[in-house]
Amino acid sequence: ISGGSEWAVVADPVRRISPIFMVLWVFFMCIMIFGVLNILTGLFVDAAMNAAKSDHTAFIREALADEMSITSTLRQSFAKSDTDGSGTLTQDEFDALLGDEEVCAMLDHVGLQVHEASGLFRLLDDDKS
């Protein structure tokens, strides 16, 4: 704001004109410094918010990709467990599937405990096959 000059050198001509102008000049300089610092702070906060938004978007994409991968792997496991080739799982086939540690880990990852999965299977198995 002062162009690199010392404050006393810049303020002295203003002080010689009138002490009132000196007070006004100091007030003006304080307001200008506050404004410049406010703008700089705004720029830093804006950059930080944009970086956080990008991180959040990347996190969501990664979580969705992870969930899609687990869903695909679970579908493949279900298809492999269909030993009779009917396209559906029987209670025995599903119980055998729940004995696989990898399947149990994937179910746990999506928030479904083994006993809950078994209960859900019985609930959805309308023809009791």
N, C-alpha and C positions, 0 to 999 in steps of 0.2 A: 504494500500500500504506500509505503514511503519511498519506494524506488531504491532501497538499499542505503539511503542516507540515514544519518543519526537523527533521532527524534528531536533533539535539542536544536539542531541546525534548521530543521524544517519548521519547528514551532516558534522559534525566536521572531521571525518577521510577523507572524500572526499576533504574538504577544505584544509587540511594539505598537501595532495598530490599536488594539483595545484588549483589556483583560477579559471582557465579555466574549470576544471572538476566540480567545484562547480556550475558554470553557466550552464554547460551542464546537471548536475544533477537536478537543479531547473527546467530547460526546460523540461527534461524527466518527472519529477514528474507532472508538469502542463499538459503535453500531456496525461499522464496516467490517471490523475484525470478527465480530460475532456472526455476521452474515456469511463471510467467507468460510469460517469454520463450520457453520451450519451446512453449507453446501457441500463441503468436503465430507462431513459426517454422513450426509445423505447419499453421496456417491458410494462410500464404503458400505453402508447398510444395504443399499440397492444391490451392489455386487455380491454381498454375502447372502442376501435373500435369493438371488438368482442361482447361486451355487448350491444353496440348500434345496431349492426346487428341483434342480437337475439331479442332485443326489437322491431325492425322494422318488423322482420319476424312474431313475435307474433301479432303485430298490424295488419298486413295484413291478417293473418289467422282469427283474430277476426272480422275484417271488412267483409271478405268474408262469414263467418258463419252468421253474422248479416244480410247481404244482402240475403243470401239463405233463412233465416228464414222469412224475410219480403216477399220475392218472393213467398214462400210457402203459407204464410198467405193470400197474395193477390189472389193467385190462388184459395184457398178455398173460399174466399169471392166472387170471380167471379162465381165459381161453385154454391154457394148458391143463388146468384142473378139470376141465370138462372131459372126463375120461370116456364117457359113453357117446360123445359127439352130438348130443342133442341140442347144443346151443344154449343150454341152461345148466345151472349148477344144482345138484341135489344137496340135501343137508349133509350127507356123508362126504361128498366132494368138497363142500365148503369147509367142513370141519377138518378135513385133511389139509386144505389150503391154509387154515389158521395155524397149523403145526409148523409152517415154514417161517423161520425167524425173519427173513427178508421181508416177507409180506406183512408180518406183525410190525416190523419197524416202519414200513411205509404207512400202514394204517395209523400207527401212533403219530407219525409225522403230520398226517392230515387231521389229527385230533380225535381219532376213533380208537378206543381201547378194544382189545380182543373180545371181552365179554359183551361189550356194546355192539360190536360187529355181528356177533352170533345172535344177539337179541334182535338186531335190525334185520338180519336174514330171515329169522322166524316170523317177524312182523310182515315182511314183504312177500313171503312165500305163501301166496293165497291158495294154491292148490295142494299144499303140504307134500310136495313131491321131493 
